């Protein structure tokens, strides 16, 4: 069941109260219908999956955060399927332009260096230590990239 909730219908003053009320109705009362209307009018969005090949993974940029860090659809689990060490991959973000360093933390490289790292939800992030990777590398939402397995 999908319920469309409306802040006006819930008769609440701010967004925080609204979300708390929705969560309360779902968890404690199991009665989300009391502050919403059942609907079939929704759009289902699906993530674009990376393409795994014998010696590479083709992915896309799915998000750019407020700091210019680039989030891809390539996960740590995708890399683990190759049963290799993280040092054996390079990220090609544009023809013949590579990021060769996959690190755990930004501080693992000097300021200004481009890095790859797996973020807290396990997705490959391309960043520049103390810089805006999207602007400096000229990458945008939905751009393609490739991970090469050495």
QUIZIMO-V157727 format. One record per pair of residues at least 12 apart in sequence whose C-alpha atoms are under 8 Angstrom apart, sorted by sequence separation. I is the first residue (numbers start at 1). J is the second residue. If there is no record, write none. Layout:
i: {I/I}
j: {J/J}
This chain:
i: {48/60/61/90/103/105/114/115/22/59/60/89/101/102/103/104/114/115/59/60/87/101/102/103/104/114/115/59/87/99/100/101/102/113/114/86/99/100/112/113/57/99/111/112/111/112/110/111/112/114/109/111/106/107/50/106/49/50/10/48/49/91/9/10/47/52/9/3/6/3/5/6/5/4/5/3/4/3/4/3/4/2/3/1/2/1/2/76/75/77/76/75/76/75/76/74/75/73/74/72/73/93/94/71/72/93/71/72/92/93/71/72/91/92/70/71/91/92/69/70/91/92/69/70/90/91/69/89/90/68/69/89/90/89/90/88/89/88/68/69/70/67/68/69/70/67/68/69/68/68/64/64/64/63/61/62/61/62/60/61/60/61/60/61/60/61/59/60/58/59/58/59/58/59/57/58/56/57/56/57/56/55/56/55/55}
j: {60/72/73/102/115/117/126/127/35/72/73/102/114/115/116/117/127/128/73/74/101/115/116/117/118/128/129/74/102/114/115/116/117/128/129/102/115/116/128/129/74/116/128/129/129/130/129/130/131/133/129/131/128/129/73/129/73/74/35/73/74/116/35/36/73/78/36/32/35/33/35/36/36/36/37/36/37/37/38/38/39/38/39/38/39/39/40/118/118/122/122/122/123/123/124/123/124/123/124/123/124/144/145/123/124/145/124/125/145/146/125/126/145/146/125/126/146/147/125/126/147/148/126/127/147/148/127/147/148/127/128/148/149/149/150/149/150/150/131/132/133/131/132/133/134/132/133/134/134/135/134/140/141/141/140/141/141/142/141/142/142/143/143/144/144/145/144/145/144/145/145/146/146/147/146/147/146/147/147/148/148/148/149/149/150}
